[in-house]
Amino acid sequence: MVGTEKYCSDECKAKRENLIRKKKRQLLMLYFGSFIAFAVVIVIWLWGA
């Protein structure tokens, strides 16, 4: 990658875009997993109270 978002080839650009998509998907799964874990803890806490 050279300068401001200029790529040496279309292959470099495609690789970078795939990496960005993968990172976004990982972050989304982290958020979703955290939400599910939080919901389970709340349900268990409410059920026990």
Short mmCIF file of the C-alpha atoms (twelve columns), coordinates in Angstrom:
data_MODEL
# 
_entry.id   MODEL 
# 
loop_
_atom_site.group_PDB 
_atom_site.id 
_atom_site.type_symbol 
_atom_site.label_atom_id 
_atom_site.label_alt_id 
_atom_site.label_comp_id 
_atom_site.label_asym_id 
_atom_site.label_seq_id 
_atom_site.Cartn_x 
_atom_site.Cartn_y 
_atom_site.Cartn_z 
_atom_site.pdbx_PDB_model_num 
ATOM 1  C CA . MET A 1  0.000   0.000   0.000  1 
ATOM 2  C CA . VAL A 2  1.448   3.356   -0.993 1 
ATOM 3  C CA . GLY A 3  0.210   6.804   -0.014 1 
ATOM 4  C CA . THR A 4  -3.452  7.267   0.715  1 
ATOM 5  C CA . GLU A 5  -5.369  4.125   -0.163 1 
ATOM 6  C CA . LYS A 6  -3.496  3.474   -3.404 1 
ATOM 7  C CA . TYR A 7  -2.607  -0.135  -4.051 1 
ATOM 8  C CA . CYS A 8  0.189   -1.629  -6.116 1 
ATOM 9  C CA . SER A 9  -2.276  -3.881  -7.964 1 
ATOM 10 C CA . ASP A 10 -5.863  -5.068  -8.024 1 
ATOM 11 C CA . GLU A 11 -4.697  -8.213  -6.225 1 
ATOM 12 C CA . CYS A 12 -3.315  -6.133  -3.332 1 
ATOM 13 C CA . LYS A 13 -6.568  -4.189  -3.152 1 
ATOM 14 C CA . ALA A 14 -8.658  -7.379  -3.143 1 
ATOM 15 C CA . LYS A 15 -6.515  -8.923  -0.396 1 
ATOM 16 C CA . ARG A 16 -6.881  -5.801  1.742  1 
ATOM 17 C CA . GLU A 17 -10.649 -5.656  1.218  1 
ATOM 18 C CA . ASN A 18 -10.959 -9.333  2.173  1 
ATOM 19 C CA . LEU A 19 -8.911  -8.713  5.318  1 
ATOM 20 C CA . ILE A 20 -11.121 -5.761  6.263  1 
ATOM 21 C CA . ARG A 21 -14.275 -7.849  5.707  1 
ATOM 22 C CA . LYS A 22 -12.845 -10.635 7.872  1 
ATOM 23 C CA . LYS A 23 -12.000 -8.189  10.688 1 
ATOM 24 C CA . LYS A 24 -15.495 -6.672  10.557 1 
ATOM 25 C CA . ARG A 25 -17.051 -10.144 10.721 1 
ATOM 26 C CA . GLN A 26 -14.866 -11.039 13.723 1 
ATOM 27 C CA . LEU A 27 -15.879 -7.850  15.509 1 
ATOM 28 C CA . LEU A 28 -19.550 -8.498  14.824 1 
ATOM 29 C CA . MET A 29 -19.226 -12.036 16.215 1 
ATOM 30 C CA . LEU A 30 -17.484 -10.660 19.317 1 
ATOM 31 C CA . TYR A 31 -20.343 -8.196  19.893 1 
ATOM 32 C CA . PHE A 32 -22.964 -10.885 19.298 1 
ATOM 33 C CA . GLY A 33 -21.203 -13.360 21.598 1 
ATOM 34 C CA . SER A 34 -20.863 -10.739 24.325 1 
ATOM 35 C CA . PHE A 35 -24.543 -9.864  24.058 1 
ATOM 36 C CA . ILE A 36 -25.557 -13.529 24.308 1 
ATOM 37 C CA . ALA A 37 -23.280 -14.106 27.314 1 
ATOM 38 C CA . PHE A 38 -24.670 -11.000 29.026 1 
ATOM 39 C CA . ALA A 39 -28.254 -12.114 28.331 1 
ATOM 40 C CA . VAL A 40 -27.549 -15.578 29.759 1 
ATOM 41 C CA . VAL A 41 -26.047 -14.080 32.927 1 
ATOM 42 C CA . ILE A 42 -29.078 -11.804 33.379 1 
ATOM 43 C CA . VAL A 43 -31.525 -14.682 32.857 1 
ATOM 44 C CA . ILE A 44 -29.670 -16.879 35.351 1 
ATOM 45 C CA . TRP A 45 -29.504 -14.017 37.827 1 
ATOM 46 C CA . LEU A 46 -33.248 -13.285 37.485 1 
ATOM 47 C CA . TRP A 47 -34.160 -16.949 37.644 1 
ATOM 48 C CA . GLY A 48 -32.222 -17.389 40.868 1 
ATOM 49 C CA . ALA A 49 -33.698 -14.288 42.504 1 
# 
